[in-house]
Structures are given as structure tokens and as C-alpha cells.
């Protein structure tokens, strides 16, 4: 494959819609310097990531397609723990004329705060919003009221067009602009704009295709008409360049990676031919579509190299029909079990609670069926109202009531009251801490038996009654609480559980000795709140 020059000098700081938008012709009297193709204006592309390890693919697509404006653009990435006022300060250090923000469900509150502050401190700056969270129902959002422009849909090229119009002072009169549909062949790919720091320390998001042919109504991809692939040779050339630069973590964001098996096989073989001990690949796969030749290839990948995200969501046929989800349940179960038994892939399977028509009992059945398939992780999601997703057509029929605040999670339905929804929220949180963390690898299998949902629900209720919290439980305390819960709920298992928790505790490499743990309910530790207050007061007396 031909090598190409890459640019690791990009300046990156880590920390009812209108008709399709068409730009005004570029004026000769603009501030663009036609001799070198650059502009006197300064553009900042910014977003707030959930974690530092996430690198924004969207911003890099925008940057890659800025053409002559690229030289006056800077990318600034932040994380949600950063204060809005500090983000504003760092943005203003670049002295921008235009700031483009990527807005998502996880950062809408934080980005709204940043935009509001920015408009107070520097109202002359033009603020452009884009991303899925502002692409629908934009008129109703506070962040849109503060911004100058909103680009809905795929803005890879329309952002460049809008920036030219702003620079030329020929900007459109309307605020909300619908991006012109993008042909993938017309896009400049963004992968060279992952920095060396990104390659060393962050997940690299890549996509071999865009769109999804399925119509699952809880998902924005249901609005797509098809899955469209990038030109495969060009895509693999880009992957090879990243690999040669040292990239080893690739997270594919394709909604249906194994839809076209011929393409899937070529991509998998590409990475298998370059396999190293530290190569890691993440794919989202369709659970009922694993033909024999793909299975044979998957068995060749070594331990630790593959992770599959498998969207099950529900095994209930009635609920599947309600949300327009087509899934062969027996084949999905068969494939999950096959993957677990015959490959070294890490299997991450998803369920969603709160779907139209779902009840506590049907969700219990789906959980138990999925647990028997033995995936490494069962991600228990709560239905969220993604703006634009067709799920809202069921609002009246199933009395869907969503949180008006992010993350817009379901609060109740005609089948599930608010108290039950809260109960499943706690179940999901404890399951993540105990079931998905890998911290209870030896003991959990012995705690749960023929009815894993009910048994873990009993554990959930005991833990919440004892602690009143689902967060900020340190690991040592969690081992103690699980042991005490088993003693109270399943006393006949307790002796075995202590021995298996000892194995789990040793694997955790915590510094304290296992013998110091309070493994029996009668061994209560003192409340630390008053002790900490007394200690603080005592320090002032010394």
C-alpha cells in the first residue's frame, strides 16, 4: 500500500430546519488572502468529551475538509470535568472569530454553559453548533438561542461553506441550516489529524461505513436509508498509515460492521496480518449474522485483541415489533454462545429497559436468557429520548414519560412506574460495579444460579438498603458488602463465597490484607462522616 504524508503538527488542545444550506459566492473583497489561500480570521473547533481517552472524530472530519481555511483553524478538546469558565478562557486564548462546537447528549449541559459564558464575555465571536443533539428540535433548545448558527446533519462540508460566508460577511439570515447531504467519495478523510499523543494514549475512532439499514426506533441511525461504505482500498490505506505511525487501538463506530461479510473479512484479515500483542479492535456487530467463513477467521485472533459490542436490547418479540427491530433470537443466542466458546473476543452485550411494551417481567426474562449466553459484560441501558428518534411516536400509546433534562432517560411507562424504573436503575449500577467490572469473576458465578435476575435484584435491594448509595463505594468496602449480603440472603452459599471473594480480592491487588475485611454482617465499620469532621476540627487545634 502506498504511503502518504501525514500531518502531526495540527494544533490540538486536549482538555423545522431550513432548506439545504448553499454558501454565497466567495467575494473578491473578502479577508481571504488569495496569494497563500489562508484567511486572517481564526477558527476554533471545540467539543467536550466524556473522557480524555475519547478523541473526537467529528472535529477532525471538519478540520480535514476546511480546505484553504485549515491553516487558520485550531482544535480544542476538553473533558466534562473542566469548569465552563476555564474552557472559555482557553478558547479565548486562541483569539477566535468563529467557534464551532460539537454537541452531544453527554455534553449538552456543559456546552450550553460554555456557549452562554462565551457570548457574555466575547459576543462578537460567531458560534456555530453541530452534532446530533442540536440536529433535531433545535428551536426549542437554550443552547441554540445563545448561538449564531446551527448546522444540522452531517456538516463535514457545510461547516467550511458557512465559515467562508461568515468571513465574507455574506452569512445567511436564518440561524438553523440543514447541511447538504454528503457523498462519502467527496470527503477528505481525517485520520492523519490524529496526533502522536492521540496514537499513544487514546482510542482512535474510525469508520468503514456510515448509516444503518435497520429501523430500530430508539436509535438515530433508524433515520438512515442504508449503510454506505467508504472506498475500501482508500480506507485500508489510511488504517495502514495509522498502524505504521504506531496506532494500536481502533474503535470502529460502524453500526453494522458485519453487514457486508466480504468487506468485513477484508478488514479483519488486514488487521490479522498486522497482529501484535498490543493491537485492540472494537466492533459493533449484528448478533444473528455470523456465517461460517467469518467464524473461522475470528478463531484466529489472539486473546485481548477483539471486543464485540452486540446489541440485543430485548428478546421479547412483541417489544421488538413495537420498535421495528428485526432479530433472529435463536440465532443470536447461538452466535453469542459460539463466540464465547470458540473465540477469545470480549463480548459486550446490550439490553435496554423501558422500551414500549416492556414490563418488569419481560425484562427479567430477557436478562436471564442473555445471562445464559455468558457474555463477558451485560450493559443494562435505560431508554433515552434521542432527539429525532422515531421512538416518540409511542409516547401517547404507551404513556412514555421522559426526563426533561439530559440524558433524557425514561422515567415511567404504562407498564413500568417510576419506583420500578428507579429500581432497575440501581440494579444496572450495581451490575456494572459487580457483574461487568470483572472484580467478582470467581464469586459472582456462585452467587447467581438458576434465576440470576431475581438473585441479583435481592442483592441490589440489600446493598441499597444498607448503603443508600450506588456510587462512591470503594472496592474494599464493596467486597465486604457483597459478602455480608450473601450471608444475609443466601447463607448456605456464604462459606463458598468467602473463599471465592478471597480469590477476587487477591486479583484486585489491593494493598490491605484479606484478613482485615469485615465479611460478616455483625462486623460493622464505623460511619466515617463524623470521624472526618472531628479530624478536620482537631487539625485546627494543633
PyMOL commands that set and color helices and strands:
alter all, ss='L'
color gray80, all
select helices_A, chain A and resi 57-64+67-72+84-93+108-121+132-134+138-140+142-146+158-167+184-186+191-193+196-201+220-223+232-244+261-272+292-298+317-322+329-342+360-372+390-394+418-436+444-447+452-467+475-489+491-508+514-516+528-541
alter helices_A, ss='H'
color red, helices_A
select strands_A, chain A and resi 12-14+32-33+38-39+43-49+73-79+98-102+126-130+149-152+176-178+204-206+209-211+227-229+249-252+280-285+306-313+346-353+377-382+401-402+410-412
alter strands_A, ss='S'
color yellow, strands_A
deselect
rebuild
show_as cartoon
